[in-house]
Amino acid sequence: MNEQRKTPLFDLHVELGARMVPFAGYSMPVQYELGVKKEHEHTRRACGLFDVSHMGQVLLRGPNPAEALETLVPADLVGLPEGRQRYGLFTAEDGGILDDLMIVNAGDHLYLVVNAACKEQDIAHLRRGLPDHELEVLDRGLLALQGPEAATVMQRLCPEACEMVFMQHGRFTIEGIEVWISRSGYTGEDGFEISVPAEQTEALARRLLAEEEVEAIGLGARDSLRLEAGLCLYGHDIDTTTTPVEAGLIWAIGKPRRRDGERPGGFPGADLILHQVAEKDHQRKRVGLLGEGRAPVREGVELYDGDGNAIGAVCSGGFGPSVGRPVAMGYVSIDQAAIDTVVYAEVRGKRLPMTVTKMPFVQPGYHRG
């Protein structure tokens, strides 16, 4: 058994009474003394601080880095303005998804944030695919300050960051600490993701936690928050067996990269993916599912139509504290994917009705200006 790695905040998590669990090779806090439900509710109501330092942070340098990265990612990166961030996907030759990531135009280079569980393979994929470019793997902490009061807190520490809108990115100083901040997150709320030198991560986290609105939040609430926001978790809702179109992520395929665009294709799996975009030729789709009662419907549960035919499975599910009902995402046959279709989830021998529903399940709080 390999020893779990620790983020710069490990000692602080223990001090705060966190229950630590193995996650993506790291020892991470799943919850604190508040408990998952109250942590979730606090983030929706006020402001939560998440340790996401296990994520991979990488700088990509070299000739025309945006153009180069477009050979691996279907996003429009050439058209990404400086100081803006965009969601991207690493695609495979058969159209599957290798990982999802965030991409920042930082001027003469790109700043990438990749998933913890995939970061080694992502870095290898980048080095293989872009041998003429320099890849710098960073040793930095990453904090996420999320919730409707996040801007109130940030206004006291770094008012300039509050001038940004959703998916903008900038470099600032907080009480002598140089930070990179994006106005984004993984909860459906307004918020900021703050990259900070590893050795200063704990000092900044303590400073943020000293604000009355802020509570430390663990992975448990992070998962229920992102589920209510309809956001995918790699390895669950998207993976190498799902295409971006099946996953409902067509918006992540930049218009200039599509068949009728200025720079069509050029990324792995482009022929199949762009065929699915243009012809709507796919057999299944990721949908939102709203349950009845209080029994949560978990990942892996089989889904059936009204005639008892198997039509798919749940990929993420649980009880939505803000929704007050079970919520889930799942893949179903295209003919069962229309909004308001009733499907049935088999839980402990019973088939529970669930309704195909628009996502997100909660109203987003993103600050779009």
Summary of the structure (lengths in Angstrom):
residues: 369
radius of gyration: 20.5
end to end distance: 48.3
largest distance: 64.0
contacts: 1292
relative contact order: 0.14
helix: 24%
strand: 34%
